[in-house]
Amino acid sequence: MNIINRAASILLLLVFFLAFFQDSVHGRPLLLSMSRPKPDAAALFARWLVSQSSWGVLNTIASDMGGAPFGNVVSFSDGLPDKGRGIPYFYLTTLDPTARNALKDQRSSFTISEYAIGTCGKKDPENPSCAKITLVGMVVALTTLLLYTRDFVYFDAGVF
């Protein structure tokens, strides 16, 4: 019985340590992921950053606010880690202004920071060596997208 109490205490202490002493929120675990490519290989680096990330800021145009930009933090997937196709997929609900905005005006941008995945070390997130990427395009409803591409299989595998 004493061993069980001691093990439970150690486990509780470990959970407390992990829960309250984190430096930042990170994306997918990097232990099984490919290493950070050199930033001068821009396309490879961009695909790597999208592949390793799990959230970013999706910016839409808010017609109910006179066409003002509206940014919202959202989770996304581009498939399994290191197997991404470079197309971010989002689960959005019309209860969220982001989805309502996108239904009225599909133009959007999506920003991801390397800082969120923990590969910038102790550098300031605004340090130029801590990469950021902004993807610009259209938000398209998945039902429409399925008519043109088979990438949903990659998205589905990355989310579930």
Buried (B, 14 or more C-beta within 10 A) or exposed (E): EEEEEEEEEEEEEEEEEEEEEEEEEBBBEBEEBEEBBEBEEEEEBBBBBBBBBBBBBBBBBBBEEEEEEBBBEBBBBBBBBEEBBEBBBBEBEEEEBBBBBBBEBBEBBBBBBBBBBBBBEEEEEEEEEBBBBEBEEEBBEEEEBEEEEEBEEBBEEBBE
